C-alpha cells in the first residue's frame, strides 16, 4: 500500500473520530451547558463526515487500487497526490475553525476564511481528477 494511501486512510479515521465526537457534543448541547458556539458546528460536522471521512477514504483507496498508468508512474504524479492530500485536509481544518467563528462574529473576516477553505477543497478535487483521469480513460487498442 502506498504511503499516500496510508496517510489518506489514517486521516479519514481521525476525521471520523472527530466527527463522532462533535456529533456527541451537538447532541448534548440542548441538555448540557456547553459553550454557545458549539451549536454553530453543525455544518462542520457534515463536512467532517463527507469530506474528512468519506471523500478522504475514497481518494486514498482510488490512488492505491485504480489501474496503473505506466510502469514508470503507476499512480500518476505522486507530487500532485500529496498536494491533493494537503489541500483537502488544510481546507477541511480551515472550515472547522472558520464555521463557528463566522457564525459567532459575522462580518469579521471569517467569511473569507470559509471561502478560502472551499477553494482549497475545490483545488484538491480538481487535482484528484487530473491525477486519476488517465487511470480510468478507455485506451484505443486498434481493434
C-alpha positions, 0 to 999 in steps of 0.5 A, a space after each residue: 500500500 502506498 504511503 499516500 494511501 496510508 496517510 489518506 486512510 489514517 486521516 479519514 479515521 481521525 476525521 471520523 473520530 472527530 466527527 463522532 465526537 462533535 456529533 456527541 457534543 451537538 447532541 448534548 448541547 440542548 441538555 448540557 451547558 456547553 459553550 454557545 458556539 458549539 451549536 454553530 458546528 453543525 455544518 462542520 460536522 457534515 463536512 467532517 463526515 463527507 469530506 474528512 471521512 468519506 471523500 478522504 477514504 475514497 481518494 486514498 483507496 482510488 490512488 492505491 487500487 485504480 489501474 496503473 498508468 505506466 510502469 514508470 508512474 503507476 499512480 500518476 504524479 505522486 507530487 500532485 497526490 500529496 498536494 491533493 492530500 494537503 489541500 483537502 485536509 488544510 481546507 477541511 481544518 480551515 472550515 472547522 475553525 472558520 464555521 463557528 467563528 463566522 457564525 459567532 462574529 459575522 462580518 469579521 473576516 471569517 467569511 473569507 476564511 470559509 471561502 478560502 477553505 472551499 477553494 482549497 477543497 475545490 483545488 484538491 478535487 480538481 487535482 484528484 481528477 487530473 491525477 486519476 483521469 488517465 487511470 480510468 480513460 478507455 485506451 484505443 487498442 486498434 481493434 
